[in-house]
Amino acid sequence: MIKVVRGNPTPEELAAALAVVQARAAAVADRPSGAPVPPDSWADPARVARDRLPAPGPTAWSRTYWPS
């Protein structure tokens, strides 16, 4: 059961939210029991490092953790 606790969604917004919930539930139901759950790629820390490597040079040491 889904309950709206805040706001006043339109019928279209409610239908869209329910479609997402149903699709997610169907995907979980189709997975064989005991199968490992693959990790979400957006939460992978390596994703950050792939795109943000510091440029080599005399000031590269200052950008090794979180480059700007």
Sequence and secondary structure as in RCSB ss.txt:
>XXXX:A:sequence
MIKVVRGNPTPEELAAALAVVQARAAAVADRPSGAPVPPDSWADPARVARDRLPAPGPTAWSRTYWPS
>XXXX:A:secstr
     SS   HHHHHHHHHHHHHHHHHHHHS TT      GGG HHHHHHH     STTGGGGSSS  
